[in-house]
Amino acid sequence: MSAFEALVEVRLRPGIADPQGSTIERSLPALGFDNVSEVKVGKAIRLHIEADDEAGARGQVEALCQRFLTNPVIEDSVVTLTKAAS
């Protein structure tokens, strides 16, 4: 078994309203950030997983995303795996 660190980035799918991102974007000019646009808000989930290999770990994390961590109707996820430090 090998240990992996997984980072799951959950984002709204294109075309889904992002009221948090819109609120932040509207506030930025008043704070002096006139050059920032297209603000999107999502969530990051970090976890430790043990599996036989990277493919097995990725498969488990992607299944976890589909079944529990995301709403697949309105959200997409990106999984980044790295080998855990020993």
C-alpha positions in Angstrom: 0.0 0.0 0.0 1.1 3.5 -0.7 -0.1 6.8 0.8 -1.3 9.7 -1.3 -2.4 13.2 -0.5 -5.4 14.3 -2.6 -6.6 17.8 -3.3 -10.2 18.0 -4.7 -11.1 21.3 -6.2 -14.9 21.7 -6.5 -16.2 24.3 -9.0 -19.6 25.3 -10.3 -20.2 24.1 -13.8 -20.2 26.7 -16.6 -23.5 28.5 -16.8 -24.4 28.0 -13.2 -24.9 31.3 -11.3 -22.1 32.0 -8.7 -23.6 34.7 -6.3 -20.6 34.6 -4.0 -18.2 35.2 -6.8 -20.4 38.0 -8.2 -20.5 39.7 -4.8 -16.8 39.5 -4.3 -16.2 40.8 -7.9 -18.5 43.8 -7.3 -16.7 44.7 -4.1 -13.2 44.6 -5.5 -13.1 48.1 -7.2 -14.0 49.8 -3.9 -11.0 48.1 -2.4 -8.7 49.3 -5.2 -8.6 46.1 -7.2 -10.0 47.4 -10.5 -8.0 44.9 -12.6 -9.7 41.7 -11.2 -12.5 39.9 -13.0 -14.2 36.6 -13.5 -14.2 35.7 -9.8 -15.4 32.2 -9.0 -15.9 30.7 -5.6 -15.5 27.0 -5.0 -14.2 24.7 -2.3 -11.0 22.7 -1.7 -11.0 19.4 0.1 -7.7 17.8 1.1 -7.5 14.2 2.2 -5.1 11.4 2.8 -5.7 8.0 1.2 -4.0 4.7 1.1 -4.2 2.5 -2.0 -2.2 -0.1 -4.0 -1.2 2.5 -6.6 -2.0 6.0 -7.9 -4.7 4.8 -10.3 -6.5 3.0 -7.5 -6.3 6.1 -5.3 -7.6 8.3 -8.1 -10.5 6.0 -8.7 -11.5 6.0 -5.1 -11.3 9.8 -4.8 -13.3 10.3 -8.0 -15.9 7.9 -6.8 -16.0 9.8 -3.5 -16.5 13.0 -5.4 -19.4 11.6 -7.4 -21.2 10.0 -4.5 -20.6 12.5 -1.7 -18.3 15.5 -2.2 -20.0 17.2 -5.1 -23.4 17.8 -6.6 -22.8 16.4 -10.1 -25.7 18.3 -11.5 -24.1 21.7 -10.9 -20.5 21.0 -9.8 -17.3 19.7 -11.4 -14.3 18.5 -9.6 -10.6 18.3 -10.3 -8.4 15.8 -8.4 -4.7 16.3 -7.8 -2.8 13.4 -6.3 0.7 13.5 -4.8 2.7 10.8 -3.1 2.5 11.4 0.7 5.8 12.1 2.4 7.1 9.1 4.4 
